[in-house]
């Protein structure tokens, strides 16, 4: 005897409830990699199925729901009337009349035990012991022109444990009905009814009967030995059998794959035509589906449901964007480098009109390292050279000071640079940043990371206060370059030290030497020279010549030209802007990929939990005699 499966089902119920809670929480959670409409709808439906199955398995004895499904005019309602032994479902030969599903259930079942999808249908109770834990549901036609009828069927179909697929000679293989069957054949148990059998007993134009054709198709769909009943439902409606006849107790008289049961296994009541099997269908419904089979079907249905949930969750798993992110990062580095170079040119172009003023400022800063006569000389030369400077007039952030052109020690080139970078940002950089964000998104999409994944964060990054960042970058770079010119390092430092030492001592030495020579000429030389007033200017002239020569030496070894200054500005500023841009935009890419990877891990954990429940159920699932109810 097979072991009782009740502990399995009762243990399975809370596991399904927990899975339903996890799937639902995962669905309503924030998804960096969004679910499409169909994925969300599928998973929401399957979460509802998990909840429904959990509720059903928690009952003392689970109910088996058998749903009649078929096309227009095949006789589903007539078949239910025949099963009930009375007209409980409205039937018609002219057109489909089942607009509201009819639920046929035992009177011992309270309506609140019925699935919520069934509680608002037309309810008909009975007192037949053989159908005590079974619920039969007549549904609207799948191929009805009234779309609301089809919607009603789709709401009920998830409730079905067994689908009784009803067809007739004319409509057993219609495309819409058959497609629905193909969608459900692995998820639910199926038995088949070929109604109006009296019209099917003669071969058709192709030389085979409809039942033979249907059996071949079912076998092709993975049903090794499909359960097919040939019925004349209208006959049993006209000749009610329930109160007048008893079913034979001697075994199952069901014809499968065309094999006719032995005479001693046929029902006591003769069928209206040869091969008609309505009473066999009744025997199967009442006695063939025992509690063990019911629980096995429930367990098998849960296994199929878990497989579907597994596939749906797995299909919603985000791709692994790590390899693509590396390629995108390399491509973005090139684009951001080009943007940094272009932005640097735009910013430095705002300084070009003031190159003389900037040279003046750098010259003033360098002069602080000199002293004595050389400092006086350089200050005087600077005033003459930059007499046309308009720096203070052009700088809105610095007070006007008349016509003076000397760059005072307290003047800050950084403030001037900030004003220039603000002007550049207002004119060009805002538009460039927006265009660059679009280029980055297109490049990422080309390399496999969808636009929707990066667009919001990338556009928000492009809207940061880049004006302030660029201003600060220029200020820092100006300070760096200024320090590099005034306080060089390495060989340049030694050259500057030597030149400064020479300029500190050479003018004094030249003055003293020339004065000593004059004194020697007047006092020690024979014959003595006459004193000339012009000779008094010789030391001064010599000092000026030395200063001029030293100035030439400074110009050669410590050149101070805008081209050289601009080159260093560009080099440092381009590197700084590249670092700023790569830091911000690569951070967006890194964070998005990390969030998607976290979603992948969450998805994989959920899939593992589903697999754990499915494996546990597979180890305990009762085989029973239900294999013929499922396709592959």
DRENVO-858951 format. One record per residue (C-alpha): residue in one letter; x, y, z; residue number from 1. Coordinates in Angstrom, 3 decimals, always signed. Last residue first. Layout:
BEGIN
  voke         X         Y         Z  finu
     a         X         Y         Z   NUM
...
//
This chain:
BEGIN
  voke         X         Y         Z  finu
     x    +5.613   +16.527   -22.087   632
     x    +2.012   +15.589   -21.532   631
     x    +0.192   +14.737   -18.338   630
     x    -2.914   +12.693   -17.513   629
     x    -1.361    +9.373   -18.456   628
     x    +1.054    +9.543   -15.522   627
     x    -1.787    +9.646   -13.035   626
     x    -1.711    +6.132   -11.642   625
     x    -0.049    +6.830    -8.270   624
     x    +3.541    +8.208    -8.479   623
     x    +3.527    +9.757    -5.051   622
     x    +5.820   +12.752    -4.730   621
     x    +8.248   +12.439    -1.859   620
     x   +11.639   +12.951    -3.481   619
     x   +10.149   +15.284    -6.070   618
     x    +8.649   +17.428    -3.299   617
     x   +12.014   +18.002    -1.616   616
     x   +13.576   +18.753    -4.973   615
     x   +10.809   +21.253    -5.821   614
     x   +11.147   +22.954    -2.424   613
     x   +14.929   +23.248    -2.811   612
     x   +14.556   +24.385    -6.422   611
     x   +12.271   +27.248    -5.384   610
     x   +14.765   +28.289    -2.696   609
     x   +17.590   +28.147    -5.252   608
     x   +15.627   +30.311    -7.685   607
     x   +15.099   +32.897    -4.930   606
     x   +18.822   +32.906    -4.137   605
     x   +19.638   +33.287    -7.836   604
     x   +17.295   +36.277    -8.086   603
     x   +18.846   +37.937    -5.043   602
     x   +22.320   +37.305    -6.435   601
     x   +21.277   +38.740    -9.788   600
     x   +19.724   +41.748    -8.077   599
     x   +23.014   +42.369    -6.263   598
     x   +24.806   +42.144    -9.622   597
     x   +22.365   +44.714   -11.015   596
     x   +23.150   +47.032    -8.101   595
     x   +26.896   +46.567    -8.596   594
     x   +26.564   +47.233   -12.342   593
     x   +24.633   +50.432   -11.636   592
     x   +27.143   +51.565    -9.002   591
     x   +30.150   +50.949   -11.252   590
     x   +28.576   +52.711   -14.231   589
     x   +27.624   +55.759   -12.176   588
     x   +31.069   +55.794   -10.525   587
     x   +32.604   +55.697   -13.996   586
     x   +30.704   +58.900   -14.749   585
     x   +31.836   +60.773   -11.653   584
     x   +35.472   +59.654   -11.379   583
     x   +36.022   +59.669   -15.142   582
     x   +34.816   +63.265   -15.429   581
     x   +36.909   +64.577   -12.531   580
     x   +40.037   +62.662   -13.622   579
     x   +39.704   +63.900   -17.196   578
     x   +39.189   +67.437   -15.892   577
     x   +42.414   +67.267   -13.857   576
     x   +44.465   +65.771   -16.706   575
     x   +43.151   +68.383   -19.153   574
     x   +43.880   +71.131   -16.626   573
     x   +47.466   +70.007   -16.032   572
     x   +48.421   +69.702   -19.714   571
     x   +46.427   +72.702   -20.862   570
     x   +47.845   +75.024   -18.222   569
     x   +51.337   +73.734   -18.980   568
     x   +50.898   +74.552   -22.650   567
     x   +49.334   +77.901   -21.794   566
     x   +52.383   +78.883   -19.739   565
     x   +54.760   +77.912   -22.541   564
     x   +52.727   +79.777   -25.145   563
     x   +52.261   +82.705   -22.775   562
     x   +56.001   +83.266   -22.533   561
     x   +58.353   +83.418   -19.534   560
     x   +61.692   +81.839   -20.443   559
     x   +63.975   +80.911   -17.538   558
     x   +67.157   +79.855   -19.328   557
     x   +67.030   +82.218   -22.309   556
     x   +64.983   +85.061   -20.822   555
     x   +67.006   +84.923   -17.614   554
     x   +70.264   +85.121   -19.586   553
     x   +68.903   +88.072   -21.535   552
     x   +68.039   +89.730   -18.238   551
     x   +71.557   +88.972   -16.992   550
     x   +72.965   +90.693   -20.065   549
     x   +70.714   +93.686   -19.476   548
     x   +71.673   +93.831   -15.825   547
     x   +75.342   +93.644   -16.764   546
     x   +74.861   +96.470   -19.262   545
     x   +72.990   +98.496   -16.660   544
     x   +75.790   +97.904   -14.133   543
     x   +78.406   +98.981   -16.684   542
     x   +76.433  +102.113   -17.471   541
     x   +76.183  +102.956   -13.789   540
     x   +79.902  +102.312   -13.297   539
     x   +80.673  +104.566   -16.338   538
     x   +78.402  +107.417   -15.258   537
     x   +81.098  +109.096   -13.053   536
     x   +83.437  +109.083   -16.044   535
     x   +81.215  +111.708   -17.641   534
     x   +82.269  +114.203   -14.993   533
     x   +85.853  +113.985   -16.178   532
     x   +88.844  +113.930   -13.790   531
     x   +92.140  +114.353   -15.611   530
     x   +94.233  +111.291   -15.848   529
     x   +97.412  +110.713   -13.860   528
     x  +100.632  +110.038   -15.829   527
     x  +101.159  +107.436   -14.556   526
     x   +98.280  +105.342   -13.228   525
     x   +97.751  +105.062    -9.512   524
     x   +95.304  +107.769    -8.635   523
     x   +92.926  +108.512   -11.458   522
     x   +93.134  +105.253   -13.292   521
     x   +93.027  +103.260   -10.053   520
     x   +89.876  +105.175    -9.067   519
     x   +88.301  +104.423   -12.433   518
     x   +89.203  +100.742   -12.219   517
     x   +87.840  +100.518    -8.714   516
     x   +84.544  +102.087    -9.810   515
     x   +84.239   +99.601   -12.668   514
     x   +84.939   +96.689   -10.316   513
     x   +82.587   +97.943    -7.631   512
     x   +79.747   +98.388   -10.067   511
     x   +80.360   +95.063   -11.811   510
     x   +80.604   +93.247    -8.455   509
     x   +77.381   +94.882    -7.299   508
     x   +75.610   +94.001   -10.547   507
     x   +76.977   +90.397   -10.484   506
     x   +76.044   +89.580    -6.898   505
     x   +72.266   +89.173    -6.681   504
     x   +71.832   +88.516   -10.378   503
     x   +74.433   +85.734   -10.275   502
     x   +72.828   +84.097    -7.258   501
     x   +69.399   +84.346    -8.906   500
     x   +70.862   +82.767   -12.064   499
     x   +72.443   +79.922   -10.092   498
     x   +69.266   +79.282    -8.099   497
     x   +67.116   +79.363   -11.233   496
     x   +69.375   +76.839   -12.990   495
     x   +69.339   +74.608    -9.915   494
     x   +65.539   +74.715    -9.706   493
     x   +65.227   +74.021   -13.433   492
     x   +67.359   +70.922   -12.973   491
     x   +64.929   +69.466   -10.466   490
     x   +62.017   +71.557    -9.247   489
     x   +60.640   +74.966   -10.099   488
     x   +59.420   +77.446    -7.473   487
     x   +58.049   +80.462    -9.336   486
     x   +57.108   +78.606   -12.490   485
     x   +55.939   +75.383   -10.818   484
     x   +54.108   +77.376    -8.151   483
     x   +52.192   +79.291   -10.808   482
     x   +51.457   +76.056   -12.619   481
     x   +50.032   +74.466    -9.470   480
     x   +48.087   +77.560    -8.457   479
     x   +46.665   +77.908   -11.953   478
     x   +45.749   +74.215   -11.893   477
     x   +43.956   +74.532    -8.572   476
     x   +42.053   +77.617    -9.719   475
     x   +41.193   +75.978   -13.037   474
     x   +39.894   +72.865   -11.279   473
     x   +37.891   +74.979    -8.853   472
     x   +36.248   +76.803   -11.737   471
     x   +35.598   +73.526   -13.560   470
     x   +33.963   +72.051   -10.463   469
     x   +31.887   +75.179    -9.885   468
     x   +30.634   +75.153   -13.477   467
     x   +30.190   +71.364   -13.296   466
     x   +27.395   +71.779   -10.803   465
     x   +25.897   +68.365   -11.539   464
     x   +23.463   +68.065   -14.451   463
     x   +25.656   +65.591   -16.381   462
     x   +25.550   +63.307   -13.338   461
     x   +21.758   +63.430   -13.392   460
     x   +21.803   +62.484   -17.079   459
     x   +24.046   +59.512   -16.356   458
     x   +21.913   +58.360   -13.427   457
     x   +18.666   +58.569   -15.401   456
     x   +20.015   +57.061   -18.633   455
     x   +21.991   +54.129   -17.261   454
     x   +19.585   +51.187   -17.173   453
     x   +17.113   +52.556   -19.674   452
     x   +19.810   +52.879   -22.307   451
     x   +20.587   +49.169   -22.211   450
     x   +24.132   +47.900   -21.511   449
     x   +25.268   +45.833   -24.509   448
     x   +28.188   +47.637   -26.145   447
     x   +25.945   +49.696   -28.432   446
     x   +23.823   +50.712   -25.440   445
     x   +26.943   +51.894   -23.619   444
     x   +28.047   +53.964   -26.626   443
     x   +24.590   +55.505   -26.990   442
     x   +24.542   +56.386   -23.292   441
     x   +28.018   +57.944   -23.396   440
     x   +27.133   +59.990   -26.472   439
     x   +23.973   +61.283   -24.795   438
     x   +25.926   +62.308   -21.696   437
     x   +28.438   +64.105   -23.955   436
     x   +25.673   +66.145   -25.579   435
     x   +24.467   +67.332   -22.172   434
     x   +28.009   +68.197   -21.106   433
     x   +28.688   +70.085   -24.326   432
     x   +25.561   +72.223   -23.907   431
     x   +26.589   +73.186   -20.380   430
     x   +30.213   +73.770   -21.446   429
     x   +29.600   +76.357   -24.147   428
     x   +28.477   +79.832   -23.201   427
     x   +27.565   +79.692   -19.530   426
     x   +30.444   +77.383   -18.728   425
     x   +32.932   +79.567   -20.592   424
     x   +31.750   +82.651   -18.698   423
     x   +32.055   +80.818   -15.406   422
     x   +35.550   +79.658   -16.379   421
     x   +36.583   +83.265   -17.023   420
     x   +35.254   +84.501   -13.687   419
     x   +37.019   +81.688   -11.848   418
     x   +40.268   +82.446   -13.670   417
     x   +40.136   +86.060   -12.517   416
     x   +39.603   +84.937    -8.972   415
     x   +42.498   +82.479    -9.273   414
     x   +44.780   +85.232   -10.585   413
     x   +44.606   +86.768    -7.139   412
     x   +45.947   +90.341    -6.654   411
     x   +47.598   +90.799    -3.244   410
     x   +51.085   +91.236    -4.674   409
     x   +49.994   +94.045    -7.015   408
     x   +50.037   +93.476   -10.763   407
     x   +51.274   +96.803   -12.090   406
     x   +49.079   +98.298   -14.797   405
     x   +47.881  +101.455   -13.071   404
     x   +45.356  +103.352   -15.151   403
     x   +42.779  +103.866   -12.442   402
     x   +42.513  +101.108    -9.912   401
     x   +39.282   +99.264   -10.666   400
     x   +38.127   +96.785    -8.023   399
     x   +38.601   +93.045    -8.783   398
     x   +35.646   +90.727    -9.539   397
     x   +34.819   +92.267   -12.899   396
     x   +38.317   +91.612   -14.323   395
     x   +38.703   +93.379   -17.686   394
     x   +39.767   +96.723   -16.191   393
     x   +42.214   +95.009   -13.885   392
     x   +43.795   +93.105   -16.762   391
     x   +44.053   +96.011   -19.169   390
     x   +47.841   +95.929   -19.687   389
     x   +49.209   +98.620   -21.976   388
     x   +52.173   +99.538   -19.728   387
     x   +53.123   +95.888   -19.694   386
     x   +56.650   +96.284   -21.099   385
     x   +57.531   +99.591   -19.424   384
     x   +56.227   +98.551   -16.036   383
     x   +57.915   +95.177   -16.358   382
     x   +61.274   +96.793   -17.179   381
     x   +61.070   +98.970   -14.082   380
     x   +60.172   +96.031   -11.869   379
     x   +62.955   +93.932   -13.435   378
     x   +65.542   +96.652   -12.835   377
     x   +64.523   +97.252    -9.230   376
     x   +64.641   +93.516    -8.516   375
     x   +68.052   +93.289   -10.209   374
     x   +69.376   +96.193    -8.108   373
     x   +68.623   +94.415    -4.859   372
     x   +66.626   +91.269    -4.764   371
     x   +65.261   +88.489    -6.949   370
     x   +62.872   +85.737    -5.850   369
     x   +59.944   +88.170    -5.744   368
     x   +60.509   +88.811    -9.430   367
     x   +58.982   +85.408   -10.228   366
     x   +55.554   +86.418    -8.977   365
     x   +55.652   +89.692   -10.875   364
     x   +56.664   +87.875   -14.062   363
     x   +53.790   +85.432   -13.566   362
     x   +51.367   +88.329   -13.189   361
     x   +52.742   +90.138   -16.209   360
     x   +52.561   +86.972   -18.289   359
     x   +48.932   +86.688   -17.205   358
     x   +48.288   +90.279   -18.234   357
     x   +49.936   +89.747   -21.578   356
     x   +47.867   +86.569   -22.136   355
     x   +44.587   +88.270   -21.413   354
     x   +42.781   +87.632   -24.707   353
     x   +43.886   +83.970   -24.479   352
     x   +42.281   +83.324   -21.083   351
     x   +38.770   +82.532   -22.361   350
     x   +40.338   +80.182   -24.888   349
     x   +41.778   +78.290   -21.941   348
     x   +38.318   +77.211   -20.827   347
     x   +37.205   +76.079   -24.274   346
     x   +40.486   +74.259   -24.876   345
     x   +40.186   +72.487   -21.531   344
     x   +36.605   +71.499   -22.346   343
     x   +37.803   +69.940   -25.632   342
     x   +40.597   +67.976   -23.929   341
     x   +38.275   +66.815   -21.144   340
     x   +35.666   +65.802   -23.711   339
     x   +38.186   +63.778   -25.692   338
     x   +39.339   +62.084   -22.500   337
     x   +35.717   +61.413   -21.543   336
     x   +35.122   +59.721   -24.881   335
     x   +38.247   +57.565   -24.584   334
     x   +37.537   +56.627   -20.971   333
     x   +33.938   +55.896   -21.952   332
     x   +35.127   +53.247   -24.392   331
     x   +37.299   +51.585   -21.760   330
     x   +34.483   +51.744   -19.188   329
     x   +32.010   +50.343   -21.701   328
     x   +34.284   +47.371   -22.362   327
     x   +34.703   +46.713   -18.648   326
     x   +30.954   +47.166   -18.111   325
     x   +30.234   +44.552   -20.784   324
     x   +32.254   +41.967   -18.873   323
     x   +30.498   +42.897   -15.576   322
     x   +26.980   +43.145   -17.059   321
     x   +25.869   +39.689   -15.953   320
     x   +22.350   +39.580   -17.326   319
     x   +19.395   +40.333   -15.064   318
     x   +17.327   +37.334   -13.895   317
     x   +13.776   +37.626   -15.211   316
     x   +14.145   +34.364   -17.162   315
     x   +15.197   +32.665   -13.925   314
     x   +12.127   +33.925   -12.111   313
     x    +9.840   +32.688   -14.901   312
     x   +11.628   +29.338   -15.253   311
     x   +11.529   +28.651   -11.506   310
     x    +7.892   +29.762   -11.299   309
     x    +7.051   +27.379   -14.124   308
     x    +8.953   +24.527   -12.508   307
     x    +7.267   +25.271    -9.185   306
     x    +3.883   +25.142   -10.900   305
     x    +4.723   +21.795   -12.472   304
     x    +5.755   +20.401    -9.117   303
     x    +2.644   +21.871    -7.488   302
     x    +0.469   +20.189   -10.069   301
     x    +2.208   +16.889    -9.438   300
     x    +1.554   +17.250    -5.705   299
     x    -2.095   +18.038    -6.282   298
     x    -2.383   +15.230    -8.813   297
     x    -0.793   +12.858    -6.297   296
     x    -3.186   +14.081    -3.619   295
     x    -6.181   +13.404    -5.837   294
     x    -4.769   +10.060    -6.924   293
     x    -4.328    +8.976    -3.315   292
     x    -7.782   +10.236    -2.409   291
     x    -9.268    +8.169    -5.175   290
     x    -9.922    +9.423    -8.718   289
     x   -11.082    +6.165   -10.310   288
     x   -14.210    +5.805    -8.193   287
     x   -16.421    +8.806    -8.863   286
     x   -14.824   +10.561   -11.822   285
     x   -13.520    +7.364   -13.420   284
     x   -16.841    +5.598   -12.978   283
     x   -18.630    +8.597   -14.485   282
     x   -16.312    +8.591   -17.503   281
     x   -16.932    +4.880   -17.915   280
     x   -20.649    +5.619   -17.836   279
     x   -20.135    +8.140   -20.658   278
     x   -18.174    +5.626   -22.726   277
     x   -19.867    +5.133   -26.144   276
     x   -18.037    +2.424   -28.098   275
     x   -21.137    +1.081   -29.813   274
     x   -24.077    +3.413   -29.637   273
     x   -26.632    +4.191   -26.889   272
     x   -24.438    +2.583   -24.210   271
     x   -25.658    -0.581   -22.413   270
     x   -26.184    -0.282   -18.703   269
     x   -24.305    -2.951   -16.764   268
     x   -20.990    -1.268   -17.427   267
     x   -18.270    -3.163   -19.303   266
     x   -15.603    -5.101   -17.404   265
     x   -16.993    -8.586   -18.200   264
     x   -17.122    -7.564   -21.840   263
     x   -13.396    -6.933   -22.069   262
     x   -12.241    -3.287   -22.496   261
     x   -11.822    -2.030   -26.074   260
     x    -8.315    -0.864   -27.045   259
     x    -8.516    +2.278   -29.252   258
     x    -5.665    +4.161   -27.521   257
     x    -7.491    +3.827   -24.230   256
     x   -11.028    +2.522   -23.779   255
     x   -12.240    +2.737   -20.205   254
     x   -14.136    -0.078   -18.507   253
     x   -12.521    +0.114   -15.066   252
     x   -13.083    -2.729   -12.696   251
     x   -16.045    -4.906   -11.822   250
     x   -18.282    -2.571    -9.873   249
     x   -20.749    -1.917   -12.664   248
     x   -22.456    +1.420   -12.423   247
     x   -25.973    +1.397   -11.067   246
     x   -28.994    +2.583   -12.991   245
     x   -32.240    +4.329   -12.224   244
     x   -31.376    +7.267    -9.952   243
     x   -28.238    +8.518   -11.756   242
     x   -28.986    +7.414   -15.318   241
     x   -31.021   +10.245   -16.727   240
     x   -32.269    +9.363   -20.222   239
     x   -32.634   +12.657   -22.114   238
     x   -29.519   +14.079   -20.417   237
     x   -27.803   +10.732   -20.938   236
     x   -28.563   +10.868   -24.674   235
     x   -27.360   +14.461   -24.897   234
     x   -23.986   +13.484   -23.485   233
     x   -23.125   +11.049   -26.268   232
     x   -19.636   +10.216   -25.099   231
     x   -16.232    +8.932   -26.192   230
     x   -13.792    +9.106   -23.301   229
     x   -10.052    +9.590   -23.874   228
     x    -7.308    +9.129   -21.256   227
     x    -4.044    +9.590   -23.111   226
     x    -1.568    +6.709   -23.110   225
     x    +1.861    +8.106   -23.838   224
     x    +0.733   +11.741   -23.794   223
     x    +3.827   +13.564   -25.068   222
     x    +2.396   +15.981   -27.632   221
     x    +2.767   +13.476   -30.485   220
     x    +0.715   +11.047   -28.403   219
     x    -2.004   +13.656   -28.221   218
     x    -1.982   +14.151   -31.979   217
     x    -2.239   +10.423   -32.609   216
     x    -5.099   +10.126   -30.119   215
     x    -6.966   +12.979   -31.801   214
     x    -6.754   +11.347   -35.229   213
     x    -7.986    +8.029   -33.857   212
     x   -10.841    +9.773   -32.041   211
     x   -11.772   +11.720   -35.167   210
     x   -12.072    +8.499   -37.217   209
     x    -9.574    +7.784   -39.950   208
     x    -9.910    +7.463   -43.748   207
     x    -8.901   +11.026   -44.610   206
     x   -12.448   +11.945   -45.649   205
     x   -13.799   +10.850   -42.285   204
     x   -14.238    +7.369   -40.874   203
     x   -17.678    +6.593   -39.360   202
     x   -18.184    +6.412   -35.613   201
     x   -17.903   +10.143   -35.121   200
     x   -21.495   +11.366   -35.322   199
     x   -22.725    +9.016   -32.572   198
     x   -19.788   +10.188   -30.495   197
     x   -21.386   +13.549   -29.876   196
     x   -18.619   +14.258   -27.369   195
     x   -14.949   +13.367   -27.630   194
     x   -13.875   +13.786   -24.027   193
     x   -10.264   +14.149   -22.998   192
     x    -8.441   +13.993   -19.680   191
     x    -5.743   +16.492   -18.817   190
     x    -3.617   +17.090   -15.720   189
     x    -2.180   +20.565   -15.474   188
     x    +1.141   +22.381   -15.978   187
     x    +2.590   +20.354   -18.823   186
     x    -0.529   +20.543   -20.992   185
     x    -1.392   +24.162   -20.201   184
     x    +0.084   +26.134   -23.103   183
     x    -0.581   +23.298   -25.546   182
     x    -4.240   +23.167   -24.473   181
     x    -4.648   +26.892   -25.071   180
     x    -3.138   +26.462   -28.518   179
     x    -5.584   +23.627   -29.196   178
     x    -8.577   +25.760   -28.298   177
     x    -7.459   +28.653   -30.504   176
     x    -6.418   +26.354   -33.363   175
     x    -9.565   +24.216   -33.520   174
     x    -8.697   +20.541   -32.998   173
     x   -11.749   +18.932   -31.432   172
     x   -14.353   +21.013   -33.177   171
     x   -16.400   +19.265   -35.866   170
     x   -16.285   +15.724   -34.505   169
     x   -16.646   +17.042   -30.985   168
     x   -14.355   +18.273   -28.274   167
     x   -14.220   +18.491   -24.485   166
     x   -10.886   +18.834   -22.645   165
     x   -11.564   +17.907   -19.036   164
     x    -8.870   +19.961   -17.319   163
     x    -7.677   +18.483   -14.039   162
     x    -6.307   +20.494   -11.108   161
     x    -8.012   +23.638   -12.345   160
     x    -7.814   +26.864   -10.356   159
     x    -5.484   +28.541   -12.890   158
     x    -8.232   +28.028   -15.518   157
     x   -10.832   +30.090   -13.671   156
     x    -9.589   +33.608   -14.437   155
     x    -8.739   +32.659   -18.022   154
     x   -12.248   +31.254   -18.515   153
     x   -13.824   +34.494   -17.344   152
     x   -11.598   +36.454   -19.718   151
     x   -12.755   +34.261   -22.610   150
     x   -16.366   +35.020   -21.786   149
     x   -15.569   +38.736   -21.559   148
     x   -14.149   +38.537   -25.090   147
     x   -17.566   +37.731   -26.544   146
     x   -16.750   +36.184   -29.905   145
     x   -16.454   +32.855   -28.114   144
     x   -13.456   +30.723   -29.045   143
     x   -12.653   +29.657   -25.488   142
     x   -16.286   +28.850   -24.679   141
     x   -17.523   +29.749   -21.222   140
     x   -16.724   +27.372   -18.369   139
     x   -18.461   +24.400   -16.690   138
     x   -16.799   +23.669   -13.350   137
     x   -16.764   +20.323   -11.527   136
     x   -15.678   +20.220    -7.871   135
     x   -14.503   +16.948    -6.345   134
     x   -14.351   +16.021    -2.688   133
     x   -17.816   +14.468    -2.391   132
     x   -18.120   +13.336    -5.998   131
     x   -18.766    +9.667    -5.214   130
     x   -20.999   +10.589    -2.266   129
     x   -23.535   +12.418    -4.400   128
     x   -25.340   +15.067    -2.326   127
     x   -25.391   +17.977    -4.792   126
     x   -24.712   +21.729    -4.864   125
     x   -25.045   +24.185    -7.756   124
     x   -23.164   +27.494    -7.637   123
     x   -23.294   +30.039   -10.487   122
     x   -19.953   +31.799   -10.256   121
     x   -18.964   +34.291    -7.552   120
     x   -17.279   +31.736    -5.300   119
     x   -15.283   +30.147    -8.085   118
     x   -12.341   +32.568    -8.396   117
     x   -12.243   +32.803    -4.599   116
     x   -11.433   +29.060    -4.489   115
     x   -14.137   +27.098    -2.753   114
     x   -13.759   +26.518    +0.948   113
     x   -15.802   +29.670    +1.607   112
     x   -18.680   +28.007    -0.198   111
     x   -18.980   +25.320    +2.438   110
     x   -18.420   +21.825    +1.086   109
     x   -20.834   +19.269    +2.528   108
     x   -23.292   +20.073    -0.274   107
     x   -20.951   +18.609    -2.852   106
     x   -19.960   +20.824    -5.786   105
     x   -21.076   +21.723    -9.313   104
     x   -19.772   +25.211   -10.262   103
     x   -21.325   +26.835   -13.334   102
     x   -19.312   +29.510   -15.147   101
     x   -21.319   +32.503   -16.355   100
     x   -21.941   +33.074   -20.057    99
     x   -22.635   +29.504   -20.993    98
     x   -25.062   +29.976   -23.910    97
     x   -23.000   +29.211   -26.978    96
     x   -25.189   +29.235   -30.072    95
     x   -27.888   +27.181   -31.797    94
     x   -27.746   +23.786   -30.101    93
     x   -28.197   +25.229   -26.644    92
     x   -27.313   +24.321   -23.061    91
     x   -28.017   +26.022   -19.739    90
     x   -26.227   +24.307   -16.892    89
     x   -28.077   +22.575   -14.050    88
     x   -30.424   +20.537   -16.256    87
     x   -30.427   +17.167   -14.522    86
     x   -28.478   +13.963   -13.971    85
     x   -25.467   +15.897   -12.721    84
     x   -23.086   +14.117   -15.096    83
     x   -25.551   +14.532   -17.966    82
     x   -25.998   +18.213   -17.141    81
     x   -22.222   +18.606   -17.076    80
     x   -22.011   +16.951   -20.503    79
     x   -24.745   +19.187   -21.891    78
     x   -22.873   +22.226   -20.620    77
     x   -19.658   +21.081   -22.319    76
     x   -21.476   +20.154   -25.535    75
     x   -19.012   +20.944   -28.350    74
     x   -20.996   +24.014   -29.378    73
     x   -18.266   +26.618   -29.023    72
     x   -14.854   +25.372   -28.084    71
     x   -13.631   +23.443   -25.080    70
     x   -12.822   +23.394   -21.387    69
     x   -14.516   +21.564   -18.533    68
     x   -12.689   +22.292   -15.269    67
     x   -12.136   +19.590   -12.651    66
     x   -11.201   +20.932    -9.208    65
     x   -10.014   +18.334    -6.709    64
     x   -10.604   +19.455    -3.129    63
     x    -7.923   +18.795    -0.555    62
     x    -8.821   +16.768    +2.516    61
     x    -8.275   +18.413    +5.884    60
     x    -7.532   +21.662    +4.066    59
     x    -4.020   +23.150    +4.192    58
     x    -3.312   +21.897    +0.672    57
     x    -5.949   +24.169    -0.890    56
     x    -4.689   +27.294    +0.862    55
     x    -1.122   +26.613    -0.270    54
     x    -2.261   +25.903    -3.816    53
     x    -4.100   +29.209    -3.975    52
     x    -1.112   +31.144    -2.607    51
     x    +1.234   +29.495    -5.090    50
     x    -1.234   +30.187    -7.923    49
     x    -1.380   +33.860    -6.896    48
     x    +2.417   +33.995    -7.077    47
     x    +2.154   +32.387   -10.521    46
     x    -0.193   +35.102   -11.734    45
     x    +2.060   +37.839   -10.388    44
     x    +5.040   +36.119   -12.014    43
     x    +3.393   +36.022   -15.417    42
     x    +2.161   +39.637   -15.230    41
     x    +5.632   +40.867   -14.218    40
     x    +7.350   +38.928   -16.992    39
     x    +4.779   +40.095   -19.536    38
     x    +5.121   +43.757   -18.611    37
     x    +8.909   +43.810   -18.697    36
     x   +10.909   +43.554   -15.496    35
     x   +13.319   +46.409   -14.862    34
     x   +17.060   +46.008   -14.187    33
     x   +17.435   +48.383   -11.253    32
     x   +14.460   +46.639    -9.729    31
     x   +12.844   +48.097    -6.613    30
     x   +10.838   +45.549    -4.686    29
     x    +7.225   +44.758    -5.551    28
     x    +8.164   +41.605    -7.449    27
     x   +10.734   +40.346    -4.936    26
     x    +8.256   +40.758    -2.107    25
     x    +5.661   +38.809    -4.111    24
     x    +8.145   +36.027    -4.902    23
     x    +9.205   +35.815    -1.256    22
     x    +5.623   +35.763    +0.062    21
     x    +4.585   +33.134    -2.481    20
     x    +7.628   +31.047    -1.523    19
     x    +6.649   +31.291    +2.129    18
     x    +3.095   +30.204    +1.333    17
     x    +4.414   +27.347    -0.794    16
     x    +6.565   +26.120    +2.100    15
     x    +3.597   +26.507    +4.451    14
     x    +1.530   +24.182    +2.220    13
     x    +4.240   +21.589    +1.520    12
     x    +4.262   +20.307    +5.068    11
     x    +0.525   +19.607    +4.908    10
     x    +0.944   +18.012    +1.480     9
     x    +3.776   +15.745    +2.582     8
     x    +2.072   +14.843    +5.849     7
     x    -1.068   +13.887    +3.853     6
     x    +0.788   +11.617    +1.435     5
     x    -0.245    +8.371    +3.090     4
     x    +2.152    +5.576    +2.107     3
     x    +1.295    +3.431    -0.875     2
     x    +0.000    +0.000    +0.000     1
//
